[in-house]
Amino acid sequence: MTATAASPARAALPDARRLAWEARTSTTLAVLGTAFLVAYSVLVLLPELDGALLIVTASVLIATWAVFAVDMVARVVLSDRGRRGHFLLTHPLDVLALFMPLFRALRVVTLLRHIPLFAGGSGTAVRSSVGAHAVIYAAVFVYVIALATLQAERGAEGATITTFGDAVWWSIVTITTVGYGDTYPVTDVGRFLAVLLMGGGLVIVGTTSAIVVSYIGERVAAARVGSGSVGSGSVGHATAGDEPQSPSSASSAS
């Protein structure tokens, strides 16, 4: 009876079919995202690549992009009617990845959900999960943007980003809003990537601030609860010790 009643309730959840699909495919897509990142790294960092290795690398990139494209179409189709536009609006990175597949490499971050430390529902577990996601997301994001920027800038006239070291340095100082200005993109693609990097930096700063505020709020609440418990215990102890004396006891005392 319980299982029968639970099934319609589960089916009634918004986008239940899409959520079930994502639960089944998330780990596989994270692994494919890692494979895509490795293949893309080889392609960019080894520009002299040729022969069989080039064919294998290109095949991995094309195959993984095709899988990601099918996944995106499936998620849109499986979304409830009337909510498909909402899905596209709330998943801009997935939409962007259709045109810039390198962002699918960020799927590797979803593997963190398999770590027991991040599986709990306590405030500490949630903060640890969000913090770890933010740090690893930032690292992968910087690495991916650095690769894409190097690919776009290398060989351009007047380029200041010509090596992977230059690209990583520029990505780090940009996402941290430092911006020394010693290296900068000169191509349209490179500047577009710079805008994405700045936006990612704002998100990471906001996430970090939210974690700190949450931690402080939880500590203050715990301190208040502790103070209240101590106060209640003191009042209870005083009340128990000051029991009223009976008339006979008072006469004896006299």
C-alpha positions as CSV (number, residue, x, y, z in Angstrom):
1,M,0.0,0.0,0.0
2,T,2.8,2.4,0.9
3,A,4.8,1.7,-2.2
4,T,1.7,2.1,-4.4
5,A,0.9,5.4,-2.8
6,A,4.5,6.6,-3.0
7,S,4.8,6.0,-6.8
8,P,2.1,8.5,-7.9
9,A,3.5,11.0,-5.5
10,R,7.0,10.6,-6.9
11,A,5.6,10.9,-10.4
12,A,3.8,14.1,-9.5
13,L,7.1,15.8,-8.6
14,P,8.1,18.5,-11.1
15,D,10.4,17.2,-13.8
16,A,10.5,13.7,-12.2
17,R,11.5,12.0,-15.4
18,R,14.3,14.4,-16.0
19,L,15.6,14.1,-12.5
20,A,15.5,10.3,-12.7
21,W,17.5,10.5,-15.9
22,E,20.1,12.8,-14.4
23,A,20.4,10.5,-11.4
24,R,21.2,7.6,-13.7
25,T,23.6,9.4,-16.0
26,S,25.5,11.9,-13.8
27,T,28.4,9.7,-12.9
28,T,28.9,8.4,-16.4
29,L,28.8,12.0,-17.8
30,A,31.3,13.1,-15.1
31,V,33.7,10.4,-16.3
32,L,33.2,11.4,-19.9
33,G,33.8,15.0,-18.9
34,T,37.2,13.9,-17.5
35,A,38.0,12.1,-20.7
36,F,37.1,15.2,-22.7
37,L,39.3,17.3,-20.5
38,V,42.3,15.0,-20.9
39,A,41.8,14.8,-24.7
40,Y,41.4,18.6,-25.0
41,S,44.5,19.2,-22.9
42,V,46.6,16.9,-25.2
43,L,45.2,18.7,-28.2
44,V,46.1,22.2,-26.9
45,L,49.4,21.5,-25.1
46,L,50.8,19.3,-27.9
47,P,50.1,21.4,-31.0
48,E,52.5,19.3,-33.0
49,L,50.4,16.2,-32.5
50,D,49.8,14.1,-35.6
51,G,49.2,10.6,-36.8
52,A,47.2,8.0,-34.8
53,L,47.3,9.9,-31.6
54,L,45.7,13.0,-33.2
55,I,43.0,10.7,-34.7
56,V,42.3,9.2,-31.2
57,T,42.3,12.5,-29.5
58,A,39.9,14.0,-32.1
59,S,37.6,10.9,-31.9
60,V,37.4,11.2,-28.1
61,L,36.5,14.9,-28.4
62,I,33.8,14.3,-31.0
63,A,32.3,11.2,-29.3
64,T,32.1,12.9,-25.9
65,W,30.5,16.0,-27.4
66,A,28.0,13.9,-29.2
67,V,27.0,12.1,-25.9
68,F,26.7,15.5,-24.1
69,A,24.5,16.8,-26.9
70,V,22.2,13.8,-26.7
71,D,22.1,14.1,-22.9
72,M,21.0,17.8,-23.3
73,V,18.3,17.0,-25.7
74,A,17.0,14.1,-23.5
75,R,16.9,16.4,-20.5
76,V,14.9,19.0,-22.4
77,V,12.5,16.4,-23.7
78,L,12.1,14.7,-20.3
79,S,11.3,18.0,-18.6
80,D,7.6,18.7,-18.0
81,R,5.8,20.6,-20.7
82,G,5.7,24.2,-19.8
83,R,9.0,23.9,-17.8
84,R,11.4,23.2,-20.7
85,G,12.1,26.9,-21.2
86,H,12.6,27.2,-17.5
87,F,15.2,24.3,-17.6
88,L,17.1,26.1,-20.4
89,L,17.1,29.4,-18.5
90,T,18.3,27.7,-15.2
91,H,21.1,25.7,-16.9
92,P,23.0,28.3,-18.9
93,L,26.3,26.4,-18.5
94,D,24.8,23.3,-20.1
95,V,23.5,25.3,-23.0
96,L,26.8,27.1,-23.4
97,A,28.5,23.7,-23.5
98,L,26.7,22.7,-26.6
99,F,28.6,25.5,-28.4
100,M,31.8,25.3,-26.3
101,P,32.0,21.7,-25.2
102,L,35.1,22.3,-23.1
103,F,32.8,23.4,-20.3
104,R,31.5,19.9,-20.1
105,A,34.8,19.2,-18.3
106,L,33.3,20.8,-15.2
107,R,31.1,17.7,-14.9
108,V,34.1,16.1,-13.0
109,V,33.1,18.2,-10.0
110,T,29.9,16.2,-9.6
111,L,32.0,13.2,-8.5
112,L,32.4,14.9,-5.1
113,R,28.9,13.7,-4.1
114,H,30.3,10.2,-3.7
115,I,32.6,11.3,-0.9
116,P,31.0,10.4,2.5
117,L,32.2,13.6,4.1
118,F,29.9,15.6,1.8
119,A,26.9,13.3,2.0
120,G,25.5,14.4,5.4
121,G,22.8,16.9,5.9
122,S,24.4,18.8,8.9
123,G,25.5,22.4,8.6
124,T,29.2,21.2,8.7
125,A,28.6,18.7,5.9
126,V,26.8,21.2,3.7
127,R,29.4,23.8,4.2
128,S,32.2,21.3,3.5
129,S,30.4,20.2,0.3
130,V,29.8,23.7,-1.0
131,G,33.3,24.8,-0.1
132,A,35.0,21.8,-1.8
133,H,32.7,22.2,-4.8
134,A,33.7,25.9,-5.0
135,V,37.5,25.2,-4.7
136,I,37.5,22.4,-7.3
137,Y,35.1,24.2,-9.6
138,A,37.5,27.2,-9.5
139,A,40.5,25.1,-10.2
140,V,38.9,23.2,-13.1
141,F,37.4,26.5,-14.4
142,V,40.7,28.3,-14.4
143,Y,42.4,25.3,-16.1
144,V,39.8,25.0,-18.8
145,I,39.7,28.8,-19.5
146,A,43.5,28.8,-19.6
147,L,43.5,26.1,-22.2
148,A,40.8,27.7,-24.4
149,T,42.5,31.1,-24.1
150,L,45.9,29.7,-25.1
151,Q,44.3,28.0,-28.1
152,A,42.7,31.3,-29.2
153,E,45.6,33.6,-28.5
154,R,48.6,31.5,-29.6
155,G,49.7,32.8,-33.0
156,A,47.6,35.9,-32.9
157,E,49.2,39.2,-33.9
158,G,50.4,41.1,-30.7
159,A,49.5,38.2,-28.4
160,T,50.8,38.4,-24.9
161,I,49.5,34.9,-23.9
162,T,51.7,32.5,-25.9
163,T,52.4,29.7,-23.4
164,F,50.4,27.7,-21.0
165,G,52.1,29.3,-18.1
166,D,51.0,32.8,-19.4
167,A,47.5,31.5,-19.8
168,V,47.3,30.1,-16.2
169,W,48.8,33.2,-14.7
170,W,46.3,35.4,-16.6
171,S,43.4,33.2,-15.6
172,I,44.4,33.3,-11.9
173,V,44.9,37.1,-11.7
174,T,41.6,37.7,-13.6
175,I,39.4,35.4,-11.6
176,T,40.8,36.8,-8.4
177,T,40.1,40.4,-9.7
178,V,43.7,41.3,-9.3
179,G,44.4,42.0,-13.0
180,Y,48.1,43.0,-13.3
181,G,47.7,43.9,-16.9
182,D,51.0,42.3,-18.0
183,T,49.1,39.7,-20.0
184,Y,45.8,40.1,-21.7
185,P,43.8,38.6,-24.6
186,V,43.8,40.4,-28.0
187,T,41.3,38.2,-29.8
188,D,37.6,38.3,-29.6
189,V,37.4,34.8,-28.4
190,G,40.0,35.5,-25.7
191,R,38.1,38.5,-24.5
192,F,34.8,36.6,-24.4
193,L,36.5,34.0,-22.2
194,A,37.8,36.8,-20.0
195,V,34.2,37.9,-19.4
196,L,33.2,34.3,-18.5
197,L,36.2,34.2,-16.1
198,M,35.2,37.4,-14.4
199,G,31.7,36.1,-13.9
200,G,33.0,32.9,-12.5
201,G,35.1,34.9,-10.0
202,L,32.1,36.8,-8.8
203,V,30.2,33.6,-8.2
204,I,33.1,32.0,-6.3
205,V,33.5,35.1,-4.1
206,G,29.8,35.1,-3.4
207,T,29.8,31.4,-2.5
208,T,32.8,31.9,-0.1
209,S,31.0,34.8,1.6
210,A,27.9,32.8,2.0
211,I,29.8,29.9,3.7
212,V,31.5,32.3,6.1
213,V,28.2,34.0,7.0
214,S,26.5,30.6,7.5
215,Y,29.3,29.4,9.8
216,I,29.2,32.6,11.9
217,G,25.4,32.4,12.1
218,E,25.6,28.8,13.3
219,R,28.2,29.6,15.9
220,V,26.2,32.5,17.3
221,A,23.1,30.4,17.4
222,A,25.0,27.6,19.3
223,A,26.4,30.2,21.7
224,R,22.9,31.5,22.4
225,V,21.5,28.0,23.0
226,G,24.4,27.2,25.3
227,S,23.9,30.4,27.3
228,G,20.1,29.7,27.6
229,S,20.8,26.1,28.9
230,V,23.2,27.4,31.5
231,G,20.8,30.0,32.6
232,S,17.9,27.6,32.9
233,G,20.1,25.2,34.9
234,S,21.0,27.9,37.4
235,V,17.4,28.9,37.9
236,G,16.3,25.3,38.3
237,H,19.0,24.7,40.9
238,A,18.1,27.8,42.9
239,T,14.4,26.9,42.9
240,A,15.1,23.4,44.1
241,G,17.3,24.7,46.9
242,D,14.9,27.3,48.1
243,E,12.0,25.0,49.0
244,P,9.4,26.7,51.4
245,Q,9.6,25.4,54.9
246,S,6.6,23.8,56.6
247,P,5.1,25.6,59.7
248,S,6.4,22.8,62.0
249,S,9.9,23.2,60.6
250,A,9.8,26.9,61.2
251,S,8.6,26.4,64.8
252,S,11.4,24.0,65.5
253,A,13.9,26.4,64.1
254,S,12.6,29.1,66.4
